[in-house]
Amino acid sequence: MPTPRVLIYLLRRDLRVTDNPILHEIAKITQQSQHPFTHFLPVYVFAAQQVEVSGFLYTDSERSPFPQARSDAGGFWRCGPHRAKFLAESVWEVKRGLGKIGSELEIRVGMAGEVIREMLHAFKQADTEVAGVWMTEEEGVEEKREEREVRQAAESAQTEFRLWVDEKYYIDDRDLPFQNPRQLPDIFTTYRKQVEPLRDAPRRSLPIPRKLLPPPERIPPQSAPFSIPDTLEGTIECLTKPLEPNLGLANPPTLPSKATSAHPFHGGETTGQDRIRHLVTSGNMTTYKDTRNGMLGLDFSTKLSAWLALGCITARQIHEYLVDFEEGNTGLGKGVHGYGKGENKGTAAVRFELLWRDYFRLATRKFGPRVFRIGGFKNDTTYSWKYPQKDKEVQHTVARFLEGTTGNGFIDASMRELFLTGYTSNRLRQNVASFLAKHLGVDWRIGAEWYESLLCDYDLSNNWGNWQYNAGVGNDPRESRTFNPVKQAFDYDPRGEYVKKWVEELRSLDDPQLLFQPWKMSEERKQELGLKGNEWVERPLKRIEFHPAKGGGRGGRGGRGGGGGGGGPGRGYQGRGRHDKFRGRARQGMMDKAHDINGDS
């Protein structure tokens, strides 16, 4: 019997079987009479520097060899419970999908470079040749370090290493009008004009493989002291077990009565595809441009970003659904306004937002570690930021911000919704970022890290790029841009329905002025509502005056709000290239229009 020749495919944020270039290549190889591999082994690693893995310990008496997966500036869990659940669902969905076409996904925890190194060694001991290690490239300091360590592990074992182009974005890297990342314009509009017309830009998606090579007969197990559950439910439990329910908040928000999530979706390719089809058949792709600034309900925005972030679906798949609808190529959406009538303002706006995701990702490639630094892309050191690590008053300010007790109804509703559901709308994200950075002057990375922890749809480039944008240190040509959250509340929540949904204490109020600025209540009204002496009512973090003109009025279009690394053999983390003064102190216990798919969809 010939020696087995195994190809390892390390998945990261490419959790799908359709439109997957690596699987497409494997399927082509399978059809050949002679091919370089006999077996195929997909592997997914819950990366210990980004996801807390101590819940996978074999017994409670064991200790994890890895530091806790906490953020640098705020000490938050890098991956909170909402995203952990969506991630686990997505991993198990691709595991099921691979099983249907003759393959099998192996799940591991640890550092990717070490996992591959150990796996290569174990296969060698079993006289099994690993002929190649393939993975898809990603942007980010940790992600690039991970790629280097996997490459080193493969090359040390004299195994081929191949890094594939990430094809989940709207415009393929091979079709960009430049090759050097430094040639990316610092203004989105300039970039957009370089790649228009957008409807003609994407490549075609790839079909689902019919059959893949089988997995090897003997697969090295997860190394001690960890064990891998054999169910989705067990995986979710392991990911969330170490996370304290209050996530370190002294007074965490509690779920108001009758409040439901605007993002009740499950992770995985199937639900992502179902969501796209629903948006087409319900007419929400057509009306998207008119509804995208909403805050209540399921369909005011696409809410595709969580699936896009993990690569459960791709931007070009969305584009193809839009083209089929616009051209009337299939029956999907027949009878819906706009069917068969070409591109409309709604479908054009969806493409526009998909391009924003591309742009922020390319900005991460261009600026590297500056994504995470206080000075941002601009390397701006002129701001006098307030740091909670050295000032107790700032610590208290940050605590109230995170708990949703700032005294601004619009901001507090958003922060409570975020904590309780892992979601908040694009419009709110812009206002929250502007409030923390511009109105309070607090280190904007605190907010970016909190979003990273809690958002179901967290994406590195979009989250950090958008927070920089709103903090005035990113790619916004109007760095003085500041949102007035009271005015924005009158513009986008004129009857206070959103605020009432999440700030239950204010539901008895009818006057929007008081809903958005509860500190303006009379002493009698405070007493009546049991809010007398309440800190967030009596002493808001910032009194922002705004008096609506008679008849209301819509606010201006502001910036973009967001929501979104391997150590060496010693199993330590090297961080994400942040060199600011308070790095690593853990605490225990752009422009044209506002975006949607970038970080709220």
Summary of the structure (lengths in Angstrom):
residues: 601
radius of gyration: 24.3
end to end distance: 52.4
largest distance: 87.9
contacts: 2104
relative contact order: 0.14
helix: 42%
strand: 7%
